[in-house]
């Protein structure tokens, strides 16, 4: 009896242990356990025995089911690049506004003012009574929205814009002259060229003359509307370049543009008003004009051999070229300070201490790290940077990019210049300060977009982006589930915090991870938030050493600030000691960790030349600033647009392209060359 009692207790004990024990890692993921899902490996209830089943059904001692293989390591893919395709052109449907052909008597034709005929003195009864009837023969292609605007305008309005009984109007001559000069705003005059038919009209018969004038009328309307559209919003839709771009493309009131041009007493002034009016665009225009004027008289460049690397104490024949380049490109103040070194140099190959000091001074003056090492970055500046033709191309690129942004940036904004690794804070239309920044690496590029800053959060948590969790942390966690626990990170599933050690990382990766505030926090002491779909924001960083580098494309995409206490959003508050140092962020009281910052706009942009008292052309590491010629030819399918990175040398693409192509180093965006 005691034996039976003891056996029953043992069985109950075993049953409780099996029912309430901790689930095996192989039996279910933590997510399944928290959601109350049963493991697929959970044993079925025993049947037909004193223990709940027969001996035949009992699987005690049987081989366990093999463990399910771990899910393959997932990956969060990077944004895609696209093969750019511009909108095709279409024929303008002149049938929507050309009147039916009608003949007129010689007496009627003799009075063109009465008929609207453009051919004064014509006495041939076979002539048309309305010159616009000859628009039925017009063949002009234009972008679809331009074509639609022209069809609407001429259908609703009688008369003509650019021609009259004497030929071309004065307004037409103003339009032609203006379109010939659009190179000054970074556009190609060839894209908007309309041939002046005046000379060919002299020997033409009346009907041929009218046909040519009607062709000119519609062609000029199409080209000038296309120019208005291009100068307002840019020729390129950046969102078709890559998923890294996120700009709302501007709308252009083309229907109203022709009405305004018809009524405007100063057509040139109206066309000028269509270009961006911000200070950055004006600076680019001035620099473009200056470089264009100087293009014919460039001094001979001092060339330093490719691959040169000078370190203190080294012997190298390129030392002579380095000294000569500093003598040419250094400031007067630098040359005065180091006049003895420059005057006493005899062309020796030794990279001696006094020349090292000269190089350090030059590097400091040019915004480079003053380490005395002459590498690729220093050599580029020593050689004068880009030649004028390359600089002109870069300015055109920057002008195109500025057209993607609001026409007027407003009085208060932050401007991130990625190639320069700098941020500028503007207030009351003036730049108040700038600071060094770290931007996304080529593998984790910073997106291009604009948004409004909403919050500044002090002592922030860092919510680890899913791309970092999956692509970088997950391999470590599969080898060591306690990895995040040891680093002090918090992990949670569906909002419930759990230890990373208790998560089956082989089958679960949908976990939220964040780093608590602290001096080691990846976001430092504050982050500046402008909620967006790309999880991009500006923030402080404990890794201050990165700001000592010249090349600062090092982050996972967010923008790290070197001097967050000068971010332009902190107001005039102090930490009580009279200073505005970063310690004041740590003294915020609970509930005061966020503050609204209205009216401050963040504009992500790559601007090769900033016009800040000096002319700086940066080497673009992001490789997304693409632009070229032949835009309307590309739209017609005659040639493809030639788009290349202005900052990096292109190379042959391995994609299946019908012609030789160039593409930027980190881009898969292939563009056919114009042949």
C-alpha positions as CSV (number, residue, x, y, z in Angstrom):
1,X,0.0,0.0,0.0
2,X,2.8,2.4,0.9
3,X,4.6,1.4,-2.3
4,X,1.5,2.3,-4.3
5,X,1.1,5.6,-2.5
6,X,4.7,6.5,-3.1
7,X,4.4,5.7,-6.8
8,X,1.3,7.9,-7.1
9,X,3.1,10.8,-5.5
10,X,6.1,10.4,-7.8
11,X,3.8,10.3,-10.8
12,X,2.0,13.5,-9.7
13,X,5.3,15.2,-9.0
14,X,6.6,14.3,-12.5
15,X,3.4,15.5,-14.0
16,X,3.7,19.0,-12.2
17,X,7.2,19.3,-13.3
18,X,6.3,18.6,-16.9
19,X,3.4,21.0,-16.8
20,X,4.9,24.1,-15.0
21,X,8.6,23.8,-16.0
22,X,10.4,26.5,-18.0
23,X,9.9,25.8,-21.7
24,X,12.8,24.5,-23.7
25,X,14.5,26.8,-26.1
26,X,14.0,24.2,-28.8
27,X,10.3,23.8,-28.0
28,X,9.1,27.4,-28.6
29,X,10.4,30.9,-29.1
30,X,9.9,33.4,-26.3
31,X,7.5,35.3,-28.5
32,X,5.4,32.1,-28.8
33,X,5.6,31.5,-25.1
34,X,4.5,35.1,-24.3
35,X,1.6,34.8,-26.7
36,X,0.4,31.5,-25.2
37,X,1.2,29.4,-28.2
38,X,2.0,25.7,-27.6
39,X,5.2,24.3,-28.8
40,X,5.0,22.0,-31.8
41,X,7.2,19.6,-29.8
42,X,4.9,19.5,-26.8
43,X,4.0,15.8,-25.9
44,X,0.5,14.6,-26.6
45,X,-1.6,13.5,-23.6
46,X,-1.0,9.8,-22.7
47,X,-3.9,7.4,-23.0
48,X,-5.1,4.1,-21.6
49,X,-2.8,3.4,-18.7
50,X,-2.4,4.3,-15.1
51,X,-0.1,7.1,-16.3
52,X,-2.7,8.2,-18.9
53,X,-1.8,5.8,-21.7
54,X,-0.7,2.4,-22.8
55,X,2.9,1.2,-23.0
56,X,2.5,1.2,-26.7
57,X,1.7,4.9,-26.7
58,X,4.3,5.9,-24.2
59,X,7.3,7.5,-25.9
60,X,9.4,7.6,-22.8
61,X,13.0,6.7,-23.8
62,X,12.3,7.2,-27.5
63,X,14.7,9.3,-29.6
64,X,13.6,13.0,-29.5
65,X,12.4,14.7,-32.6
66,X,15.3,16.4,-34.4
67,X,15.5,20.2,-33.6
68,X,14.2,22.4,-36.3
69,X,17.0,24.2,-38.2
70,X,17.5,27.8,-37.2
71,X,16.2,30.4,-39.6
72,X,18.8,31.7,-42.0
73,X,20.2,35.0,-41.0
74,X,17.9,37.6,-42.4
75,X,19.0,40.9,-43.9
76,X,17.5,44.3,-44.1
77,X,18.3,45.4,-47.6
78,X,19.6,48.9,-48.5
79,X,17.6,51.4,-50.5
80,X,17.7,50.7,-54.2
81,X,19.0,52.7,-57.1
82,X,17.0,53.1,-60.3
83,X,17.7,53.4,-63.9
84,X,16.6,56.9,-64.6
85,X,13.8,57.4,-67.1
86,X,12.7,60.8,-68.0
87,X,9.1,61.5,-69.1
88,X,8.6,61.0,-72.9
89,X,7.6,63.8,-75.1
90,X,4.3,63.8,-77.0
91,X,3.0,65.7,-80.0
92,X,0.9,68.7,-79.1
93,X,-2.7,68.1,-80.2
94,X,-3.1,71.2,-82.4
95,X,-6.5,69.9,-83.5
96,X,-7.8,71.0,-80.1
97,X,-7.3,74.7,-81.0
98,X,-6.6,75.1,-84.7
99,X,-9.7,76.5,-86.6
100,X,-11.0,74.9,-89.7
101,X,-9.5,76.0,-93.0
102,X,-11.4,78.7,-94.8
103,X,-10.6,80.7,-98.0
104,X,-11.0,84.4,-98.3
105,X,-11.3,86.9,-101.1
106,X,-8.4,89.0,-102.3
107,X,-10.1,92.1,-100.9
108,X,-10.3,90.5,-97.4
109,X,-6.7,89.3,-97.5
110,X,-5.5,92.7,-98.4
111,X,-6.6,93.9,-95.0
112,X,-4.7,91.5,-92.6
113,X,-5.9,93.5,-89.6
114,X,-9.5,92.6,-90.4
115,X,-8.7,88.9,-90.8
116,X,-5.9,88.2,-88.4
117,X,-3.8,87.1,-91.3
118,X,-0.1,87.5,-90.9
119,X,0.6,88.1,-94.5
120,X,0.1,91.8,-95.3
121,X,-0.7,92.7,-98.9
122,X,-1.5,89.2,-100.0
123,X,-4.0,89.1,-102.9
124,X,-4.2,85.4,-103.6
125,X,-7.7,84.2,-103.0
126,X,-6.4,80.8,-102.2
127,X,-4.9,82.1,-99.0
128,X,-6.5,81.2,-95.7
129,X,-8.8,83.7,-94.0
130,X,-7.3,82.8,-90.5
131,X,-3.5,82.2,-90.1
132,X,-4.2,80.0,-87.1
133,X,-5.9,77.5,-89.4
134,X,-2.4,76.6,-90.6
135,X,-1.6,75.4,-87.1
136,X,-3.1,72.1,-88.2
137,X,0.2,71.5,-89.9
138,X,2.3,72.2,-86.8
139,X,4.4,69.3,-85.4
140,X,5.9,70.1,-82.0
141,X,6.7,67.7,-79.2
142,X,6.7,68.6,-75.5
143,X,6.5,67.0,-72.1
144,X,2.9,65.9,-71.5
145,X,2.0,68.6,-68.9
146,X,3.5,71.3,-71.1
147,X,1.6,70.0,-74.1
148,X,-1.6,70.0,-72.1
149,X,-1.1,73.6,-71.0
150,X,-0.5,74.8,-74.5
151,X,-3.6,73.0,-75.8
152,X,-5.7,74.6,-73.0
153,X,-4.3,78.1,-73.6
154,X,-4.8,78.3,-77.3
155,X,-8.2,76.7,-77.2
156,X,-9.4,79.4,-74.7
157,X,-7.6,82.4,-76.2
158,X,-7.7,83.9,-79.7
159,X,-4.8,85.5,-81.3
160,X,-1.1,84.8,-81.0
161,X,1.7,85.3,-78.5
162,X,4.9,85.6,-80.4
163,X,4.1,86.6,-84.0
164,X,2.0,89.2,-85.8
165,X,1.5,90.7,-89.2
166,X,5.1,91.9,-89.3
167,X,6.6,88.6,-88.3
168,X,8.1,88.0,-84.8
169,X,7.0,90.4,-82.0
170,X,9.3,92.2,-79.7
171,X,8.3,89.9,-76.9
172,X,9.4,86.9,-79.1
173,X,12.9,88.5,-79.5
174,X,13.1,89.0,-75.7
175,X,12.2,85.4,-75.1
176,X,14.8,84.1,-77.6
177,X,17.5,86.2,-76.1
178,X,16.6,85.1,-72.6
179,X,16.6,81.4,-73.5
180,X,20.1,81.8,-75.1
181,X,21.4,83.0,-71.7
182,X,20.1,80.3,-69.4
183,X,23.6,78.9,-69.1
184,X,24.0,81.4,-66.3
185,X,21.4,79.6,-64.1
186,X,22.9,76.1,-64.8
187,X,20.7,75.1,-67.7
188,X,21.7,74.3,-71.3
189,X,20.5,76.8,-73.9
190,X,20.5,74.0,-76.5
191,X,17.6,72.4,-74.6
192,X,15.4,75.5,-75.2
193,X,16.6,76.7,-78.6
194,X,14.0,77.7,-81.2
195,X,15.3,78.8,-84.6
196,X,14.4,82.4,-85.6
197,X,12.6,82.0,-88.9
198,X,13.0,85.7,-90.0
199,X,15.6,85.2,-92.7
200,X,13.9,82.2,-94.3
201,X,10.6,84.1,-94.5
202,X,11.9,86.7,-96.9
203,X,11.8,84.5,-100.0
204,X,8.9,82.3,-98.9
205,X,5.4,82.5,-100.4
206,X,2.6,83.7,-98.2
207,X,1.2,80.3,-97.2
208,X,4.7,78.9,-96.5
209,X,5.5,82.0,-94.5
210,X,2.4,81.6,-92.4
211,X,3.1,77.9,-91.8
212,X,6.6,78.6,-90.6
213,X,5.3,81.4,-88.3
214,X,2.7,79.1,-86.8
215,X,5.3,76.4,-86.2
216,X,7.5,79.0,-84.5
217,X,4.6,80.2,-82.4
218,X,3.8,76.8,-80.9
219,X,7.5,75.8,-80.7
220,X,8.5,78.9,-78.7
221,X,5.5,78.4,-76.3
222,X,6.6,74.8,-75.7
223,X,10.2,75.7,-75.1
224,X,9.6,78.6,-72.8
225,X,7.0,76.6,-70.8
226,X,9.5,73.8,-70.5
227,X,12.1,76.3,-69.3
228,X,9.7,77.7,-66.7
229,X,9.0,74.1,-65.4
230,X,12.7,73.1,-65.4
231,X,13.9,76.2,-63.6
232,X,11.2,76.0,-60.9
233,X,11.4,72.3,-60.0
234,X,14.5,71.0,-61.8
235,X,14.9,68.9,-64.9
236,X,15.5,65.7,-62.9
237,X,13.0,64.1,-60.6
238,X,15.4,63.0,-57.7
239,X,12.9,60.4,-56.5
240,X,13.6,58.5,-59.7
241,X,17.3,58.3,-58.9
242,X,17.2,56.2,-55.8
243,X,15.2,55.4,-52.7
244,X,17.7,57.6,-50.8
245,X,15.8,60.6,-52.2
246,X,12.5,61.7,-50.7
247,X,11.5,65.1,-52.1
248,X,8.0,66.2,-52.8
249,X,8.3,67.5,-56.3
250,X,7.1,71.0,-56.8
251,X,4.0,71.7,-58.9
252,X,4.3,74.4,-61.6
253,X,1.3,76.4,-62.7
254,X,1.9,76.1,-66.4
255,X,-1.7,77.1,-67.3
256,X,-1.2,80.5,-65.7
257,X,2.4,80.9,-67.0
258,X,1.4,81.7,-70.6
259,X,-1.4,84.0,-69.4
260,X,1.1,85.9,-67.3
261,X,3.6,86.1,-70.2
262,X,1.0,87.4,-72.5
263,X,0.1,90.2,-70.1
264,X,3.5,91.0,-68.7
265,X,5.1,94.2,-69.9
266,X,8.6,92.8,-68.9
267,X,8.9,89.2,-70.0
268,X,12.6,89.0,-69.0
269,X,11.7,90.1,-65.4
270,X,9.0,87.4,-65.2
271,X,11.3,84.7,-66.4
272,X,14.0,85.8,-64.0
273,X,11.5,85.6,-61.1
274,X,11.1,81.8,-61.7
275,X,14.6,80.9,-60.6
276,X,15.3,80.2,-56.9
277,X,15.8,83.3,-54.8
278,X,17.7,81.9,-51.8
279,X,21.3,83.0,-51.0
280,X,22.8,79.7,-51.9
281,X,21.6,79.8,-55.5
282,X,22.7,83.5,-55.8
283,X,26.2,82.5,-54.6
284,X,26.4,79.7,-57.1
285,X,25.3,82.1,-59.9
286,X,28.0,84.6,-59.0
287,X,30.7,81.9,-58.8
288,X,29.6,80.4,-62.1
289,X,29.9,83.8,-63.9
290,X,33.4,84.3,-62.3
291,X,34.7,80.9,-63.3
292,X,33.2,81.2,-66.8
293,X,35.1,84.4,-67.3
294,X,38.3,82.9,-66.0
295,X,38.1,79.7,-68.0
296,X,40.3,80.9,-70.8
297,X,43.2,82.0,-68.6
298,X,43.8,79.3,-66.1
299,X,47.3,79.1,-64.7
300,X,49.3,75.9,-65.3
301,X,48.6,73.4,-62.5
302,X,51.4,72.1,-60.3
303,X,51.1,68.4,-60.5
304,X,52.0,66.1,-57.7
305,X,52.6,62.5,-58.7
306,X,49.6,60.2,-58.1
307,X,50.1,57.8,-55.2
308,X,52.5,60.2,-53.3
309,X,52.5,59.8,-49.6
310,X,54.8,62.0,-47.6
311,X,55.5,61.5,-43.9
312,X,58.0,63.4,-41.8
313,X,61.5,62.3,-42.4
314,X,60.9,60.8,-45.8
315,X,63.0,61.4,-48.9
316,X,60.9,62.1,-52.0
317,X,61.4,64.2,-55.1
318,X,57.7,65.4,-54.8
319,X,58.7,67.6,-51.8
320,X,59.7,70.3,-54.3
321,X,56.2,70.3,-55.9
322,X,54.6,70.4,-52.5
323,X,56.5,73.5,-51.5
324,X,55.8,75.1,-54.9
325,X,52.1,74.4,-54.5
326,X,52.0,76.0,-51.1
327,X,53.7,79.0,-52.4
328,X,51.0,79.3,-55.1
329,X,47.9,78.4,-53.2
330,X,48.7,79.4,-49.6
331,X,47.5,82.7,-48.2
332,X,49.6,85.8,-47.9
333,X,49.5,85.5,-44.1
334,X,50.8,81.9,-44.3
335,X,53.6,82.9,-46.7
336,X,54.7,85.7,-44.4
337,X,54.7,83.5,-41.4
338,X,56.8,80.9,-43.1
339,X,58.8,83.2,-45.4
340,X,62.1,81.9,-44.1
341,X,61.3,78.3,-45.0
342,X,60.0,79.3,-48.4
343,X,63.0,81.5,-49.2
344,X,65.6,79.1,-48.0
345,X,64.3,76.0,-49.7
346,X,66.7,74.8,-52.3
347,X,64.8,72.0,-53.9
348,X,66.0,69.2,-51.7
349,X,64.0,65.9,-51.5
350,X,64.1,65.7,-47.7
351,X,60.7,66.2,-46.0
352,X,62.3,68.0,-43.1
353,X,60.8,69.4,-40.0
354,X,60.5,73.0,-41.2
355,X,58.7,71.9,-44.4
356,X,56.4,69.6,-42.2
357,X,55.5,72.7,-40.2
358,X,54.8,74.6,-43.5
359,X,52.5,71.7,-44.6
360,X,50.7,71.7,-41.3
361,X,50.0,75.4,-41.5
362,X,48.7,74.9,-45.0
363,X,46.5,72.0,-44.0
364,X,45.0,74.0,-41.1
365,X,44.3,77.0,-43.3
366,X,42.4,74.8,-45.8
367,X,40.4,73.0,-43.2
368,X,42.3,69.7,-43.3
369,X,43.7,67.8,-40.4
370,X,47.1,69.4,-39.6
371,X,49.0,66.1,-39.2
372,X,51.8,66.9,-41.7
373,X,51.1,63.8,-43.8
374,X,50.7,64.6,-47.5
375,X,48.1,62.1,-48.7
376,X,45.4,62.2,-51.4
377,X,43.2,64.8,-49.6
378,X,46.1,67.2,-49.1
379,X,47.4,66.6,-52.6
380,X,44.1,67.5,-54.1
381,X,44.1,70.8,-52.3
382,X,47.7,71.5,-53.1
383,X,47.0,71.0,-56.8
384,X,44.2,73.6,-56.6
385,X,41.4,71.1,-56.5
386,X,39.3,70.7,-59.7
387,X,40.0,72.5,-62.9
388,X,37.5,75.2,-64.0
389,X,35.5,72.9,-66.3
390,X,34.9,70.5,-63.4
391,X,34.0,73.3,-61.0
392,X,31.5,74.7,-63.5
393,X,29.9,71.2,-63.8
394,X,29.7,70.9,-60.1
395,X,28.0,74.3,-59.8
396,X,25.4,73.2,-62.4
397,X,24.8,70.1,-60.3
398,X,24.3,72.2,-57.2
399,X,21.9,74.5,-59.0
400,X,19.9,71.6,-60.1
401,X,19.7,70.2,-56.5
402,X,18.6,73.6,-55.1
403,X,15.7,73.5,-57.5
404,X,14.4,70.4,-55.7
405,X,14.1,72.4,-52.5
406,X,11.7,75.2,-51.7
407,X,12.3,78.3,-53.8
408,X,12.8,80.4,-50.6
409,X,14.4,78.5,-47.7
410,X,12.9,80.9,-45.2
411,X,14.7,83.0,-42.5
412,X,15.5,80.1,-40.1
413,X,16.8,76.7,-41.1
414,X,19.6,74.1,-40.7
415,X,21.5,73.1,-43.9
416,X,23.4,69.9,-43.9
417,X,26.2,69.9,-46.5
418,X,27.1,66.3,-46.8
419,X,30.2,66.5,-49.0
420,X,31.7,69.1,-46.7
421,X,30.7,67.3,-43.5
422,X,29.3,70.6,-42.2
423,X,26.0,71.9,-40.8
424,X,25.0,75.5,-41.1
425,X,22.5,77.3,-38.9
426,X,20.7,80.3,-40.4
427,X,18.6,82.7,-38.5
428,X,17.1,85.9,-39.9
429,X,18.6,85.0,-43.3
430,X,22.1,85.1,-41.8
431,X,24.4,82.2,-41.1
432,X,25.0,82.3,-37.3
433,X,27.4,79.4,-37.0
434,X,28.4,76.1,-38.5
435,X,29.8,72.9,-37.1
436,X,31.4,69.6,-38.2
437,X,29.1,66.7,-38.6
438,X,29.4,62.9,-39.3
439,X,27.1,61.7,-42.0
440,X,26.2,58.2,-43.3
441,X,28.9,56.0,-44.8
442,X,28.6,55.0,-48.4
443,X,27.1,51.7,-47.3
444,X,24.6,53.4,-44.9
445,X,24.0,56.6,-46.7
446,X,22.1,59.6,-45.2
447,X,18.8,60.2,-47.0
448,X,18.1,63.4,-48.9
449,X,14.9,65.1,-47.8
450,X,13.5,68.1,-46.0
451,X,11.4,68.2,-42.9
452,X,10.6,70.4,-39.9
453,X,12.3,69.9,-36.6
454,X,9.8,69.2,-33.9
455,X,11.6,68.2,-30.7
456,X,14.9,68.3,-29.0
457,X,15.2,65.4,-26.5
458,X,17.8,65.5,-23.8
459,X,19.4,62.3,-22.3
460,X,17.7,60.2,-25.0
461,X,17.3,56.5,-25.3
462,X,18.7,55.1,-28.5
463,X,16.2,52.9,-30.3
464,X,18.4,50.7,-32.3
465,X,17.3,50.6,-35.9
466,X,16.1,47.3,-37.2
467,X,18.8,47.3,-39.9
468,X,21.4,47.3,-37.2
469,X,19.6,44.7,-35.1
470,X,19.3,42.3,-38.0
471,X,22.4,43.0,-40.0
472,X,24.9,43.5,-37.3
473,X,23.6,42.4,-33.8
474,X,21.8,39.2,-34.8
475,X,24.9,37.2,-35.7
476,X,26.5,38.1,-32.4
477,X,23.3,37.2,-30.5
478,X,23.0,33.8,-32.1
479,X,26.5,33.0,-30.8
480,X,25.9,34.7,-27.4
481,X,22.3,35.5,-26.4
482,X,23.6,37.5,-23.4
483,X,25.4,39.9,-25.7
484,X,23.0,42.8,-25.3
485,X,22.5,42.2,-21.5
486,X,26.2,42.6,-21.0
487,X,26.3,45.8,-23.0
488,X,23.4,47.2,-20.9
489,X,20.9,47.3,-23.7
490,X,17.2,46.7,-23.1
491,X,15.2,44.2,-25.2
492,X,11.5,43.8,-25.4
493,X,8.8,41.9,-27.4
494,X,5.5,43.5,-28.0
495,X,6.3,46.2,-25.4
496,X,7.2,43.6,-22.6
497,X,10.8,43.9,-21.5
498,X,12.7,40.6,-21.4
499,X,16.3,39.7,-21.0
500,X,18.2,39.1,-24.3
501,X,19.5,35.8,-22.7
502,X,15.9,34.4,-22.7
503,X,15.3,35.0,-26.3
504,X,15.7,32.3,-28.9
505,X,17.6,34.4,-31.5
506,X,17.8,31.5,-33.9
507,X,14.1,31.7,-34.6
508,X,13.1,35.2,-33.4
509,X,14.4,38.5,-34.7
510,X,11.3,40.7,-34.2
511,X,12.6,42.3,-31.0
512,X,12.9,45.9,-30.0
513,X,16.3,47.0,-28.7
514,X,17.2,50.3,-27.1
515,X,20.2,51.7,-25.2
516,X,19.4,53.6,-21.9
517,X,20.6,57.2,-21.4
518,X,24.1,57.6,-20.2
519,X,27.5,59.0,-21.1
520,X,28.1,55.9,-23.3
521,X,24.9,56.3,-25.1
522,X,25.4,56.3,-28.9
523,X,23.3,59.5,-29.1
524,X,25.2,61.4,-26.5
525,X,23.4,64.0,-24.6
526,X,20.6,65.0,-27.0
527,X,18.9,64.2,-30.2
528,X,17.1,66.6,-32.5
529,X,14.0,65.0,-33.9
530,X,12.1,65.5,-37.1
531,X,9.9,62.4,-37.4
532,X,10.3,60.8,-40.8
533,X,10.0,57.4,-42.4
534,X,13.8,57.0,-42.7
535,X,14.6,57.1,-38.9
536,X,17.1,59.9,-39.6
537,X,17.8,62.6,-37.0
538,X,20.6,64.7,-35.7
539,X,22.3,63.9,-32.4
540,X,25.3,64.2,-30.1
541,X,27.9,61.5,-29.9
542,X,30.4,60.3,-27.4
543,X,32.8,59.5,-30.3
544,X,34.3,62.9,-30.6
545,X,37.5,61.6,-32.2
546,X,35.6,61.2,-35.5
547,X,35.4,64.9,-35.9
548,X,39.2,65.1,-36.1
549,X,39.1,63.3,-39.4
550,X,38.8,65.0,-42.8
551,X,36.5,62.3,-44.2
552,X,33.5,61.9,-41.9
553,X,31.1,59.6,-43.8
554,X,31.1,57.2,-40.9
555,X,27.6,56.8,-39.4
556,X,24.7,54.5,-40.1
557,X,22.8,57.4,-41.7
558,X,22.0,59.8,-38.9
559,X,23.9,63.1,-38.6
560,X,26.2,63.4,-35.6
561,X,26.9,66.9,-34.3
562,X,30.3,67.9,-33.1
563,X,29.0,70.8,-30.9
564,X,25.4,70.1,-29.9
565,X,25.2,72.9,-27.4
566,X,25.4,75.3,-30.4
567,X,22.7,73.6,-32.4
568,X,20.6,76.7,-32.7
569,X,17.7,75.3,-30.8
570,X,18.9,75.7,-27.2
571,X,17.7,79.2,-26.7
572,X,19.6,81.3,-24.1
573,X,19.3,79.0,-21.2
574,X,22.4,78.4,-19.0
575,X,23.5,75.7,-16.6
576,X,23.8,78.1,-13.7
577,X,27.6,78.6,-14.1
578,X,27.3,81.2,-16.9
579,X,28.4,78.7,-19.6
580,X,26.5,77.0,-22.3
581,X,28.5,73.7,-22.2
582,X,27.1,70.3,-22.8
583,X,26.7,69.6,-19.1
584,X,23.5,71.7,-19.1
585,X,21.7,69.0,-21.0
586,X,22.3,66.6,-18.1
587,X,20.7,68.9,-15.6
588,X,17.3,68.8,-17.2
589,X,14.5,67.9,-14.8
590,X,12.2,65.0,-15.3
591,X,9.5,65.9,-17.8
592,X,11.7,68.7,-19.3
593,X,13.6,66.5,-21.7
594,X,11.8,67.6,-24.8
595,X,11.1,71.1,-26.2
596,X,9.3,72.1,-29.4
597,X,11.3,74.0,-31.9
598,X,8.9,75.5,-34.4
599,X,9.8,77.0,-37.8
600,X,13.2,75.3,-38.1
601,X,13.7,73.3,-41.3
602,X,16.2,70.6,-41.9
603,X,17.4,70.5,-45.5
604,X,19.5,67.5,-46.5
605,X,21.6,68.4,-49.5
606,X,24.9,68.0,-51.1
607,X,26.3,71.3,-52.1
608,X,29.7,71.3,-53.7
609,X,30.2,75.0,-53.2
610,X,28.8,76.9,-50.3
611,X,29.8,80.5,-50.9
612,X,30.9,81.2,-47.4
613,X,33.6,83.8,-48.1
614,X,35.7,81.1,-49.9
615,X,35.3,78.9,-52.9
616,X,35.2,75.3,-51.8
617,X,34.6,72.4,-54.1
618,X,34.2,69.2,-52.1
619,X,34.9,65.6,-53.2
620,X,31.5,63.9,-53.0
621,X,31.7,60.6,-51.1
622,X,28.0,59.9,-51.3
623,X,28.1,59.8,-55.1
624,X,24.5,60.6,-55.8
625,X,24.9,64.1,-57.3
626,X,24.2,63.3,-60.9
627,X,23.4,65.6,-63.8
628,X,24.1,66.0,-67.5
629,X,23.2,67.3,-70.9
630,X,20.8,66.2,-73.6
631,X,17.8,66.2,-71.3
632,X,15.1,66.9,-73.9
633,X,16.8,64.7,-76.5
634,X,16.5,61.9,-73.9
635,X,12.9,62.7,-73.4
636,X,12.4,62.2,-77.1
637,X,14.3,59.0,-77.1
638,X,16.9,60.3,-79.5
639,X,19.8,60.1,-77.0
640,X,20.0,59.2,-73.4
641,X,20.8,61.8,-70.7
642,X,24.4,61.9,-69.8
643,X,24.5,61.8,-66.0
644,X,27.7,61.3,-64.1
645,X,28.8,62.0,-60.6
646,X,30.6,65.3,-60.7
647,X,32.8,64.4,-57.7
648,X,34.1,60.9,-58.7
649,X,35.5,59.4,-61.8
650,X,33.0,57.1,-63.5
651,X,33.8,53.7,-64.9
652,X,32.3,51.1,-67.2
653,X,29.1,49.6,-65.9
654,X,28.7,45.9,-65.9
655,X,24.9,46.1,-66.4
656,X,23.4,45.2,-69.8
657,X,23.4,48.6,-71.5
658,X,23.1,49.4,-75.1
659,X,26.0,51.9,-75.1
660,X,29.0,52.7,-73.0
661,X,28.0,54.1,-69.6
662,X,29.4,55.9,-66.6
663,X,28.2,55.4,-63.1
664,X,29.4,56.7,-59.7
665,X,31.5,54.5,-57.5
666,X,28.9,53.6,-55.0
667,X,25.9,53.8,-57.3
668,X,24.3,51.3,-59.5
669,X,22.4,54.0,-61.4
670,X,23.6,53.5,-65.0
671,X,23.3,56.2,-67.6
672,X,23.9,55.9,-71.3
673,X,26.4,58.3,-72.8
674,X,25.3,60.7,-75.6
675,X,26.8,59.4,-78.8
